[in-house]
Amino acid sequence: MSKKTIGFAMCGSFCTFSRAIEQLRRLSDKYDIIPIMSENASSTDTRFGASGDIIRIIEEIAGKKIICTVKDAEPMGPKKLCDLIVVAPCTGNTLAKLANGITDTAVTMAVKSHLRILRPVLLCPATNDGLGATAQNIGRLMNTKNIYFVPMSQDDYVNKPNSLVAHFEQLPECVNQALKGVQPQPVFG
């Protein structure tokens, strides 16, 4: 039996890149990986790392070039390239775009293209306003067919009371569940 293929998409929550990359390594042992990054995530140098270094690490783990344009992400659905797309980290900006049908990045295009062939998407949120403006988008996406969430909780309720971050360490088990059409529980906590 051949390995399942996961599209591993990353958005610009740069402070969680190290956690996402750690899980990407774990997943690459069991799955074929197609790396995807939003244009901002793939081109921005931050205090968390230079974009070129991050791209090199991801491409080395996946053994493939990163998809980082809308044009290159569009065929993912029609060509049935993935069994599942994981978005880790998934920013509040990307959650809003997905909830409202906006397709203007490689990540949102990959997800839209994948959803149109009725395949699962697993979102791993990292957003400073998950319990604020982004809450309505999380709610809308929780009620969207074939979209699943990695369980999440407040990461710093004293200094950032609206912030939510997924439990990245649960990603491998959540992948197994999403591939079976099951929402990992509890979603919050």
Secondary structure by P-SEA (a helix, b strand, c coil): cbbbbbbbbbcccccaaaaaaaaaaaaaaccbbbbbbcccccccccccccaaaaaaaaaaaacccccccccccccccccccccbbbcccccaaaaaaaaacccccaaaaaaaaaaaabbbbbbbcccccccccaaaaaaaaaaccccccccccccccccccccccccccaaaaaaaaaaaccccccccc
